[in-house]
Amino acid sequence: MWEALEQAAWVKTLSTTGWLYASVSIVHYVTMFWFIGSIAIVDLRVIGIAAKERNVVELGQQLFPWAWMGFTLSVIAGFLEFATAAGDWAPDPVFHVKLALIMLSVIFTIIVQTSVKKWAQAPEIPTGAKIVALISLLLWIVTIVAASEIPALEGLG
């Protein structure tokens, strides 16, 4: 199945056209950092480290739509990169770890996003909320490190 994806004409074009593949890679990395950067600002605000003068609800309302747009573009570009070597990546257990880390990080991001309004109603953001935001932030850092090291560790990409 994965080899069939690799053999699709559009995938072959992507994998053999240097500027096109490089462009997709750039889009993938820029939009993932765009997403994670937006999330990190909200997490740091919840923790109480950054943007202290900003209302956390308004900050979240401004950043989350941009964050999810970045995430969507990053997933699309990541799939395009994956498609060029799907037969190598799909069975790789370390690649599965990367996907699991992304899913776990996204879950914590959704928890932060859906809870910000509730947390902001308290006179002070609860300690539990700060811990959730810290876990979200740390998970994204671990995800970035893992994702950048997996190709080197596995000899793929």
C-alpha positions in Angstrom: 0.0 0.0 0.0 2.7 2.5 1.0 4.8 1.6 -2.0 1.8 2.4 -4.2 1.6 5.8 -2.7 5.3 6.4 -3.4 4.7 5.4 -7.1 1.9 7.8 -7.7 2.8 10.3 -10.4 2.4 13.4 -8.2 4.5 11.8 -5.5 7.3 10.9 -7.9 7.2 14.5 -9.3 7.4 15.9 -5.7 10.3 13.5 -4.8 12.3 14.2 -7.9 11.9 17.9 -8.2 14.4 19.4 -5.7 12.9 22.9 -5.5 9.4 21.5 -5.0 10.4 19.1 -2.2 12.5 21.8 -0.6 9.5 24.2 -0.7 7.2 21.6 0.9 9.8 21.0 3.6 10.1 24.7 4.3 6.3 25.0 4.5 6.2 22.0 6.9 8.8 23.4 9.3 7.7 27.0 9.2 4.0 26.2 9.8 4.8 23.7 12.6 6.9 26.4 14.4 4.1 28.9 13.6 1.7 26.5 15.3 3.9 25.6 18.3 5.0 29.2 18.8 1.4 30.4 19.0 0.6 27.6 21.4 3.7 28.4 23.5 2.7 32.0 23.9 -0.7 31.0 25.3 0.9 28.3 27.5 3.5 30.8 28.8 0.7 33.3 29.5 -1.3 30.7 31.5 1.8 29.8 33.4 2.3 33.5 34.2 5.7 34.0 32.4 4.8 35.9 29.2 2.3 38.6 28.2 1.2 39.2 31.8 -0.5 42.4 30.7 -2.7 40.5 28.2 -6.0 39.0 29.1 -5.5 35.2 28.6 -8.9 34.7 27.0 -8.3 37.5 24.4 -4.8 36.2 23.7 -6.1 32.7 23.1 -8.9 34.0 20.9 -6.4 35.9 18.8 -3.8 33.1 18.6 -5.7 29.8 18.4 -7.2 30.3 15.0 -3.8 31.1 13.6 -2.3 28.2 15.4 -4.7 25.7 14.0 -4.2 27.1 10.5 -0.5 26.6 10.9 -1.1 23.1 12.2 -3.3 22.2 9.3 -0.8 23.4 6.7 2.0 21.6 8.6 0.1 18.3 8.6 -0.6 18.6 4.8 3.1 19.4 4.1 4.2 16.6 6.5 2.0 14.1 4.7 3.5 15.2 1.3 7.0 14.6 2.7 5.9 11.3 4.2 4.4 10.2 0.8 7.8 10.4 -0.9 9.2 7.6 1.3 6.1 6.1 2.8 7.3 2.6 2.5 10.3 3.4 4.7 8.5 5.7 7.3 5.2 3.8 7.8 6.6 0.7 9.5 9.3 2.5 11.5 8.5 2.3 15.2 10.4 5.5 16.0 8.2 7.3 13.5 5.2 6.0 15.4 6.7 7.5 18.5 6.8 10.9 16.7 3.2 10.6 15.7 2.2 9.6 19.2 4.0 12.6 20.7 2.3 14.9 18.2 -1.1 13.4 19.2 -0.4 13.7 22.9 0.8 17.3 22.4 -2.3 18.2 20.4 -4.5 16.7 23.2 -2.9 19.0 25.8 -3.2 21.9 23.4 -6.9 21.3 23.0 -7.3 21.0 26.8 -5.6 24.4 27.2 -7.7 26.0 24.5 -11.0 24.7 25.8 -10.2 25.5 29.4 -8.7 29.1 29.1 -12.1 30.8 29.6 -12.8 28.8 32.8 -9.4 29.4 34.2 -9.6 33.1 33.5 -12.8 33.4 35.6 -10.8 32.6 38.8 -9.2 35.6 40.6 -5.9 33.9 39.8 -5.2 31.2 37.2 -5.3 27.9 39.2 -2.1 26.0 39.8 -3.5 22.9 38.1 -4.1 25.0 34.9 -0.4 26.2 35.1 0.7 22.6 35.3 -1.4 21.6 32.3 0.0 24.5 30.3 3.6 23.5 31.4 3.0 19.9 30.3 1.7 21.2 27.0 4.7 23.3 26.5 7.1 20.6 27.5 5.4 18.0 25.3 5.8 20.3 22.3 9.5 20.8 23.1 10.0 17.0 23.3 8.1 16.6 20.1 10.3 19.1 18.3 13.4 17.4 19.5 12.2 13.9 18.7 10.9 14.9 15.3 14.2 16.5 14.3 16.3 13.6 15.6 14.3 10.7 14.2 15.5 11.0 10.6 19.1 11.0 11.8 18.6 8.1 14.2 16.7 6.0 11.6 18.8 7.0 8.6 15.6 8.1 6.9 14.6 11.4 5.2 
